[in-house]
């Protein structure tokens, strides 16, 4: 079978080659109790021991300032059931909007950090900031997970996709989720050393 021809991608679209990406809702609380939610597709685990995650936020965003000042955030995992609210939280500024009220989403107290969790989300990773890294036009916030929990019945060392539909950002205003079919390729044969 002939290989397809490779075509150039503009530099400002290069990161989209890594999409679709799991989308999360990050909550933070300012020193004066201002609470914000930001939708992010740029998040990832960075360490097992200790458990750590990284999120990438542009400095112009209110959440950037709040996390930089307070050193805490919560990564909340939404499902496709709240994709409209997820998009809203990424499209409006917390400087002029109360996203919890306008989305609307319900806030609940976290277990170990000041920012609230989002009730409608199915999983939560409470984080304490350990490091900030400037990466061009974004800052990578690396947080140690100090508490993590999930809705009962949807997780067993991995999400049960038949019971939980994660949100994946494709680009722009486009999102997708996974099908119920889980593909498990056969394990590769061990190489002889």
Buried (B, 14 or more C-beta within 10 A) or exposed (E): EEEEEEEEEEEEEEEBEEEBBBBBBBBBBBEEEBBBBBBBBBBEEBEEEEBBBBBBBEEEBBBBBBBBEBBBBBBBBBBBBBBEBBBBBBEBEBEEBBBBEEBEBEBEEBEEBBBBBBEBBBBBBBBBBBEBEEEEEBBBBBBBBBBBBBBEEBBEEEBEBEEBBBBBBBEEEEBBBBEEEEEEEEEEEEEEE
